[in-house]
Amino acid sequence: MKLPSIAERLAGNRFHLDEECSHITIDQDLARSTGTAERIIAACPAGVYSLSEDDSVLIEYAGCLECGTCLAIASPGVLTWRYPRGGFGVQFRDG
């Protein structure tokens, strides 16, 4: 029996978007000066972070897996991260 790929398994998750409140904010200047931007972009398993043309970090918090990887590797003070408000965020559907 062939197991589904990780991308296929992640596609089954459901996300309940809190359009009023992002659970992630970033200090753009501190992210650039500490090199955190590149680290969180590379490490995020959901691909939530990307760089814009002006080198600011873009956050697509709607697809966040809430694993905390970005917070664990970010320099102190760069990210403000918390779990989404009750009823919002990722709902894992696999297994």
Stockholm file with secondary structure:
# STOCKHOLM 1.0

chainA/1-95         MKLPSIAERLAGNRFHLDEECSHITIDQDLARSTGTAERIIAACPAGVYSLSEDDSVLIEYAGCLECGTCLAIASPGVLTWRYPRGGFGVQFRDG
#=GR chainA/1-95 SS CCCCCHHHHHHTCEEECCTTCCSEEECHHHHHHHTHHHHHHHHCTTCCEEECTTSCEEECGGGCCCCCHHHHHSCTTSEEECCCCTTCEEECCCC
#=GC SS_cons        CCCCCHHHHHHTCEEECCTTCCSEEECHHHHHHHTHHHHHHHHCTTCCEEECTTSCEEECGGGCCCCCHHHHHSCTTSEEECCCCTTCEEECCCC
//
